[in-house]
Structures are given as structure tokens and as C-alpha cells.
Amino acid sequence: MLSDHADEVLIIERDDLAALDVSDADIARDPAAAVSPRPGVPQGSQVHALLPSGQIQLERWFPGFVDAALAAGAVNPPPDAGRFYIDGELRLDPPTGQGMIGIISSRPFLEALLRHRVLALPNVRTLHGRVDGLTIVDGAVTGVRYAPAGSDEVVEEPAGFVADATGRSSRLGDWIEGYGFPRPPMQRMNIKLNYATAFFRRPADAKVWTTISIANPGPGKVARIAGFTPVEGDRWTMLVAGYNDDRPSRDPDDYQRRCTNDFPSEFGDVATTAERTSDVVTYHQADSRRRDYHRLDRFPARLIATGDAVASFNPVYGQGMTSAMMHASCLSEYLRGNPDLAKPALSYFADVRVVVDAAWQVSTLSDLALPHVDGPYPRGYKFIQWASGLVFKASTRDRTVNHTVGRVTTMLAHPTELSRPAIIFRALAATARG
């Protein structure tokens, strides 16, 4: 996005991006061998979802991206090849992109396609190193300090505009505080999520391509989530997840037992009949977090934050990559407005807040139902909890309600769509019918 507005865009990254660059043709020849998770994305081996709204943005920025992804090995599952369970009940339809051609792949595959296109832009270059801080003069950022790979010496690179995309461990608050600016307020929700994921060979005659299972907490019930999706290289990637002390391990026997005993039969079928092509890889995420930059009354000029550096949600809802893409759209809106760069990017952060609020509401409302999660609770939580429970229950029985829920969960519509009177009335009628 920055390349449309700058003479040069410099990406400083701890991973060697140039060494990771591969062409679409190389990926298509052997996608499983051509791409792999990189150290800078520790969750890269886990199941990822590109939601429809994120796919729309990619196609907008790189026309033909969807067709190129499919040609390189991404999967567009056939109709009626997916199943979606809530508390063991098969749902009417899984949330979808409402008729879009969907692309499903691993995170490294999607990154590789996008990285190749970004690095091919004539005014983009990369530096392999670790960012160490900023230089701020007269209230505006003028440079970035970093240590080149293999060196402890910190050097400075001049900058006319800086975007912090360093992820959920961003130190931007520390850096600006060192110059007398306030840190952004941070909200945390302690979700204590535990993942275990493995890849399996997907047979050509598979009848079920993707399955998602959500078990909500309740008396005598344990909250668990699982899912498998088809990815490039004729494979499935399948995760099982628990919360708090329910921790899947790297032990293949434990993984297979969980697939067989804790989830619908499709998971046990894959775990016991398909060839496992990888080790079982685990991942733990302690919390969801958001940094509310929009609440600051003072902030350096020529500086923004984006992606997980602003907000990082419970990953089981698949909002992370798509939210980051929508932040990039917010940046496009800001820069196309010919802003005064000598002033803080307040309108950008105001737009990002809309994206963050929507994703935060969807993910944290479900997480607040977990017995080990103790807030923070939004204003009017009891009513919101009642209304959302009503709507989600009705979505298993009413296709109009289900369609709206699908649009919200895939980030094609704002969560306020679920509180419209027409949806509430349909939900009441659907639940009354039993």
C-alpha cells in the first residue's frame, strides 16, 4: 500500500525475505517443498483462514490473485464438501463467502504468493535485521534504528513515514514513551488457548474436505474447537484446541486420541486412516490484546501501527490475516486523502478502530463464556449475551439468520447487523418453532 505513495518502501525484517522469495511456478511444482513456516511467524504451522473480506482486498490490490493462487495449488472445495458442528449439532450451512470462489491454503503458501508480488514492486526493497527503535525529532519520526543480521551494532535508516508491523509483541509503546509520548492503553483478555496441528495426505476420493467443530462450555461440557481444511499439495491440515489446562501435546497418540474421542467422527476418520505427513506442532496463545491508539491525545507524526501490532485476537476465529488486510485498506484511505504528514495520523487510527471493534466484539463475546475468562466485560454484556445466544441458536434453523451470521463471522458485515430488529424477530420466531 505504501508503494503507491512513496518513492521507496523499505521493509526491515528479522527473517531474510529475499532468501524466502519463490515464484508461483516453483510453488506450483511442489508447494509442500517450496514454502515452509518462517521463524518470525511462530504460529505459521497452525491452521489459518483467509476470510472472504480479506480475499476481496487481495484481489483488489493484485488483480488475478485468486486465479494465480488456485493455479499454484490453493484449494477451492467442491459444493457440499464441508461440515460445521456446534455442540455436536450439524449446522444448516457453514459460514461462507456468499457464493465467492474461495481459496484455502496454508499460511506459508499464502504468504509466499503475496511476498513474491510485493518484492517484485520496483520501489520496494528489504533489509535483513532487527528493529531496535525510532528517532523522533520535533514530534515526528525521522528514522528507524536497527541491527543488521549478524551484527549487534545499531545503525539508523532515515525515514519519512514508518509503519509498525512487528506483531503482537510490538515495542512501539516503549519507543514513543522514551520521547515523552503516552503509551497506548492496552486491553487484554486471558484466553489461554492451546493448539495442536498436523498435516495429512488427502485422498483424491475424499467426500468431506473441510469440517469445523465448536463445543461450547456448560455443565459437564468442556469447551473445545477443532477443524481440518484442504491445503496445497493434496493435504489436509487439522487442528485440535483446548483452553486453560486442557492442553493437546505433541504426542501423536494423544493427538489421535483427541481427534477420535473429543470431536465428530470426521476427525477420527482423518487421524486414523489418512497418512500423517508432519510432526504434531503445538502453539499456545495466552491472551487476546488490543492497543487503543485512537484514545491517545498525543502521538508522533509520520507513524502508524498495523496488524497484530494494534490488535491480536483469539486465532480460532480466523480474523488475524483479514484484519491486517483491512488495516491496509484504512492506510490507503488515509494516504489517498492527501493528509498533512506533519500531524498525527488520527483519521487512520479512527478507521482502524472500526475494524478492531468489530473483530474484538465477535471473538471476545464467545471467549467471555469460557469459565476461566474473567473479563473485561463490555457495557450491556448481559443483554448482548442473551441476544447473541438467541441469534446463533436461530442460525441453525433459519437460513436468513444463518446468512447474516455468516456475513458477520467472515467479516463481510459489521456485528451490528445481528442486532437489527428484523434479525432479532426472525431469531425469536425460529427459536419459538423449536
C-alpha positions in Angstrom: 0.0 0.0 0.0 2.8 2.4 0.8 4.4 1.8 -2.6 1.6 3.7 -4.2 2.6 6.8 -2.3 6.4 6.7 -1.6 9.5 6.9 -3.8 10.9 3.9 -1.9 9.5 1.4 0.7 12.0 -0.3 2.9 11.0 -3.4 4.8 13.2 -4.3 7.8 12.6 -7.9 8.8 14.3 -10.3 11.1 13.7 -13.1 8.6 15.6 -12.9 5.3 12.7 -12.1 3.0 14.9 -12.1 -0.2 16.0 -15.7 0.5 12.4 -16.8 1.1 11.2 -15.4 -2.3 10.0 -18.1 -4.7 8.0 -17.8 -7.9 4.4 -19.0 -8.5 5.9 -21.6 -10.9 8.2 -23.0 -8.2 5.3 -23.2 -5.7 3.1 -24.9 -8.3 5.7 -27.6 -9.0 5.9 -28.7 -5.4 4.0 -26.4 -2.9 4.8 -28.5 0.1 8.5 -28.3 -0.5 8.7 -24.7 -1.9 7.2 -23.0 1.2 7.5 -23.5 4.9 6.8 -21.5 8.1 9.3 -18.8 8.9 10.7 -18.1 12.4 9.0 -14.7 12.5 5.6 -16.3 12.4 5.7 -18.9 15.2 2.0 -19.7 14.6 2.6 -20.2 10.9 2.3 -24.0 11.1 -1.2 -23.8 12.5 -4.5 -23.7 10.6 -5.2 -20.3 9.1 -8.2 -18.9 7.3 -8.4 -16.2 4.7 -11.9 -14.8 5.2 -13.9 -13.6 2.2 -13.3 -9.9 3.1 -9.6 -10.4 3.1 -9.7 -12.3 -0.2 -11.6 -9.3 -1.7 -8.8 -7.0 -0.6 -6.1 -9.2 -2.1 -7.9 -9.4 -5.4 -8.3 -5.6 -5.3 -4.6 -4.9 -4.8 -3.3 -7.7 -7.0 -5.9 -8.4 -9.8 -5.9 -12.1 -10.7 -4.5 -13.2 -7.3 -7.3 -15.7 -6.7 -6.8 -17.4 -10.1 -3.0 -17.4 -9.5 -3.4 -19.0 -6.1 -5.6 -21.7 -7.4 -3.1 -22.4 -10.3 -0.3 -22.7 -7.7 -2.2 -25.2 -5.6 -4.7 -23.4 -3.4 -7.9 -25.3 -3.0 -11.5 -24.3 -3.8 -13.5 -27.1 -2.2 -16.5 -28.5 -4.1 -20.0 -27.6 -3.0 -21.4 -29.6 -0.1 -18.0 -30.9 0.9 -17.9 -29.0 4.2 -19.5 -29.7 7.6 -19.9 -27.4 10.5 -20.8 -28.6 14.0 -21.9 -26.6 17.1 -22.1 -28.6 20.3 -22.3 -31.8 18.2 -25.2 -30.5 16.1 -24.7 -30.3 12.3 -25.4 -26.7 11.3 -27.6 -25.8 8.3 -24.7 -24.4 6.3 -21.2 -23.4 7.3 -20.5 -19.6 7.2 -19.4 -18.9 3.7 -18.3 -16.1 1.4 -21.8 -16.0 0.0 -21.1 -17.5 -3.4 -17.5 -16.4 -3.8 -14.8 -18.6 -5.2 -12.9 -19.4 -2.0 -9.2 -20.1 -1.7 -8.0 -22.3 1.1 -4.3 -22.8 1.8 -1.7 -22.9 4.5 -0.4 -19.6 5.9 3.1 -20.1 4.4 1.7 -20.7 0.9 -0.4 -17.5 1.0 2.5 -15.5 2.4 4.8 -16.8 -0.3 2.4 -15.7 -3.1 1.9 -12.3 -1.5 5.6 -11.8 -0.7 6.6 -12.6 -4.3 4.3 -9.9 -5.6 5.3 -7.3 -3.0 9.1 -7.8 -3.5 8.6 -7.5 -7.3 7.4 -3.9 -6.9 10.1 -1.7 -8.3 10.3 0.7 -5.3 10.3 -2.0 -2.6 13.5 -3.3 -1.0 14.3 -5.3 2.1 16.8 -5.1 4.9 17.6 -8.2 7.0 17.9 -7.1 10.6 16.2 -6.5 13.9 14.4 -3.1 14.6 15.7 -1.5 17.8 13.8 1.8 18.0 12.8 5.1 16.4 14.3 8.5 16.1 11.7 11.3 16.7 12.6 14.9 16.2 10.1 17.8 16.9 7.3 15.4 17.3 7.8 13.5 14.1 9.6 10.2 13.2 12.7 10.8 11.1 14.4 7.4 11.2 14.4 3.8 12.3 17.2 2.2 14.3 18.1 -1.4 13.6 20.8 -4.0 14.0 21.7 -5.7 10.7 21.6 -9.5 10.7 24.7 -11.0 12.2 25.7 -7.7 14.0 25.0 -6.1 17.4 25.8 -2.7 16.1 22.7 -0.5 15.8 22.5 1.8 12.8 19.9 4.3 11.7 17.9 4.4 8.4 16.3 7.8 7.6 12.5 7.5 7.1 9.8 9.9 6.0 7.0 7.6 7.2 7.0 4.5 9.4 4.5 1.6 9.8 5.0 -0.7 12.7 4.0 -4.2 11.6 6.1 -6.0 14.2 3.2 -8.1 15.6 1.6 -8.7 18.9 5.0 -8.2 20.8 5.4 -4.7 19.3 7.6 -2.4 21.4 6.2 0.8 19.8 4.7 1.9 23.2 8.2 1.7 24.8 9.8 3.6 21.9 7.4 6.6 21.8 7.3 6.7 25.6 11.0 7.3 25.6 10.3 10.6 23.7 7.7 11.7 26.2 4.6 10.5 24.3 2.0 8.4 26.2 1.7 4.7 25.7 -1.5 3.4 24.1 -3.9 1.9 26.6 -3.9 -1.9 26.3 -6.8 -4.3 26.9 -6.1 -8.0 27.5 -8.4 -11.0 27.7 -6.7 -14.1 29.1 -8.0 -16.9 26.8 -5.2 -19.4 27.4 -5.7 -21.2 24.1 -3.8 -24.4 23.3 -3.4 -25.7 19.7 -2.0 -28.9 18.2 -1.9 -29.3 14.4 -0.7 -31.9 11.9 -0.8 -32.4 8.1 -2.3 -35.4 6.5 -2.3 -36.8 2.9 -5.7 -36.0 1.4 -7.0 -38.9 -0.9 -8.5 -37.9 -4.3 -11.8 -39.6 -3.4 -12.4 -37.7 -0.1 -16.1 -36.9 0.3 -15.6 -34.4 3.2 -13.0 -31.7 2.5 -13.4 -29.5 5.5 -15.0 -29.8 8.9 -15.2 -27.4 11.9 -16.4 -28.3 15.3 -17.2 -25.9 18.2 -18.1 -27.3 21.6 -19.3 -24.6 24.0 -18.8 -24.7 27.7 -21.6 -25.8 30.0 -22.5 -28.2 32.8 -20.5 -31.4 32.3 -19.1 -30.0 29.0 -15.6 -28.8 28.1 -15.0 -26.0 25.6 -13.1 -27.4 22.6 -12.5 -26.4 19.0 -11.2 -28.5 16.1 -11.0 -28.1 12.3 -9.5 -29.5 9.2 -9.2 -27.9 5.8 -7.7 -28.9 2.5 -4.5 -27.2 1.6 -2.0 -27.2 -1.3 -0.1 -30.4 -2.1 -3.2 -32.7 -1.7 -3.1 -32.4 2.0 -5.3 -31.7 5.0 -4.2 -29.5 7.9 -6.1 -30.4 11.1 -6.0 -28.8 14.5 -7.5 -29.7 17.8 -7.6 -27.0 20.5 -8.4 -26.7 24.2 -8.4 -23.9 26.8 -6.7 -23.4 30.1 -5.5 -26.7 31.5 -6.8 -28.7 28.5 -3.5 -28.8 26.5 -3.1 -31.0 23.5 0.5 -32.3 23.3 3.0 -33.1 20.5 2.5 -36.8 21.2 0.9 -38.4 18.1 -1.0 -40.9 20.2 -2.5 -38.1 22.4 -3.4 -36.2 19.2 -5.1 -39.2 17.6 -7.0 -40.0 20.8 -8.3 -36.4 21.0 -9.4 -36.5 17.3 -11.2 -39.8 17.8 -12.8 -39.2 21.3 -13.4 -35.5 21.6 -14.8 -34.4 18.2 -17.2 -35.6 15.5 -16.3 -38.8 13.6 -14.8 -36.9 10.6 -11.8 -36.0 12.8 -11.2 -39.6 13.9 -11.5 -40.8 10.3 -8.7 -38.5 9.1 -6.5 -39.2 12.1 -6.8 -43.0 11.8 -7.0 -43.6 8.1 -5.0 -40.8 6.3 -1.2 -40.7 6.2 0.2 -38.1 8.6 2.9 -36.2 6.7 4.2 -34.0 9.5 5.0 -33.9 13.2 2.3 -32.7 15.6 3.1 -29.0 16.2 1.7 -27.1 19.3 1.1 -23.4 19.9 -0.1 -21.5 23.0 -1.6 -18.1 23.0 -2.2 -16.6 26.4 -4.4 -13.7 25.6 -6.2 -11.5 23.1 -4.9 -8.0 23.2 -5.6 -4.6 21.7 -3.7 -1.3 21.8 -6.1 1.6 21.6 -4.1 4.1 19.7 -7.3 6.0 18.9 -7.6 7.0 22.6 -4.3 8.9 22.6 -4.4 12.7 22.6 -0.7 13.0 21.5 1.1 10.8 19.1 4.2 11.2 16.8 3.6 12.3 13.2 4.7 10.2 10.3 4.0 7.0 12.2 1.3 4.3 12.3 0.8 0.8 13.7 -0.9 -2.0 11.9 -2.0 -5.7 12.1 -1.2 -7.6 15.3 0.8 -4.6 16.5 -2.6 -3.0 17.0 -4.8 -5.9 17.9 -4.4 -9.7 18.2 -7.5 -11.9 18.7 -8.2 -15.5 19.6 -6.9 -17.1 16.4 -9.6 -19.8 16.2 -12.0 -17.2 14.7 -9.6 -16.6 11.7 -9.7 -12.8 11.9 -6.0 -12.0 12.1 -4.8 -12.0 8.5 -8.1 -10.4 7.2 -8.0 -7.7 9.9 -4.4 -6.8 8.8 -5.6 -6.5 5.2 -8.4 -4.3 6.3 -5.9 -2.1 8.2 -4.0 -1.7 4.9 -7.2 -0.5 3.3 -7.5 2.0 6.2 -4.0 3.1 5.3 -4.9 3.5 1.7 -7.9 5.7 2.6 -5.7 7.8 4.8 -2.9 8.3 2.3 -5.3 8.9 -0.6 -6.8 11.8 1.3 -3.6 13.8 0.9 -3.0 14.1 4.7 -0.8 16.6 6.4 2.0 14.2 7.4 3.3 16.8 9.9 0.3 15.9 12.1 -0.5 12.5 13.7 -2.5 10.0 11.6 -5.6 10.3 13.8 -8.1 9.6 11.0 -6.2 6.3 10.2 -6.4 5.1 13.8 -10.1 6.1 13.8 -10.8 3.9 10.8 -8.7 1.0 12.3 -10.8 1.2 15.4 -13.9 0.2 13.4 -12.1 -2.9 12.2 -10.7 -3.8 15.7 -14.0 -3.1 17.4 -15.9 -5.5 15.1 -13.4 -8.3 15.3 -13.0 -7.9 19.1 -16.7 -8.0 19.6 -17.1 -11.2 17.7 -14.2 -13.1 19.3 -14.3 -11.8 22.9 -18.1 -12.3 23.2 -17.6 -16.0 22.7 -14.5 -16.1 24.9 -16.3 -14.5 27.8 -18.5 -17.6 28.0 -15.4 -19.7 28.9 -15.3 -20.4 32.7 -11.7 -19.4 33.1 -12.1 -16.0 31.4 -13.0 -13.2 33.8 -13.3 -10.1 31.6 -13.1 -7.4 30.7 -16.9 -7.3 30.1 -18.4 -4.8 27.7 -21.1 -2.4 28.7 -24.5 -4.1 28.5 -22.9 -7.6 28.4 -25.9 -9.5 29.8 -28.2 -8.2 27.1 -25.6 -8.7 24.4 -25.0 -12.3 25.6 -28.7 -13.0 25.5 -29.2 -11.5 22.0 -26.2 -13.2 20.5 -27.2 -16.6 22.0 -30.6 -16.2 20.6 -29.3 -15.3 17.1 -26.7 -18.1 17.0 -29.2 -20.7 18.1 -31.7 -19.5 15.5 -28.9 -19.6 12.8 -29.1 -23.5 12.9 -32.8 -23.3 11.9 -33.3 -20.1 9.8 -31.4 -19.6 6.6 -31.8 -15.8 6.6 -30.3 -15.6 10.1 -27.6 -18.0 9.2 -26.7 -16.0 6.1 -26.3 -12.9 8.3 -24.3 -14.7 10.9 -22.1 -16.0 8.1 -21.5 -12.4 6.7 -20.5 -11.2 10.2 -18.2 -14.1 11.1 -16.5 -13.8 7.7 -16.1 -10.0 8.2 -18.2 -9.1 5.3 -20.6 -7.3 7.6 -20.4 -5.4 10.9 -21.6 -7.2 14.1 -24.4 -4.6 14.4 -26.2 -6.4 11.6 -27.0 -9.1 14.2 -28.9 -6.7 16.4 -31.2 -5.3 13.7 -34.9 -5.7 14.8 -35.6 -7.8 11.7 -32.9 -10.3 12.6 -34.0 -10.4 16.3 -37.6 -11.0 15.4 -36.7 -13.8 13.0 -34.5 -15.3 15.7 -37.3 -15.2 18.2 -39.7 -16.8 15.7 -37.2 -19.6 14.8 -36.5 -20.5 18.4 -40.2 -20.4 19.2 -40.8 -23.0 16.5 -38.3 -25.2 18.2 
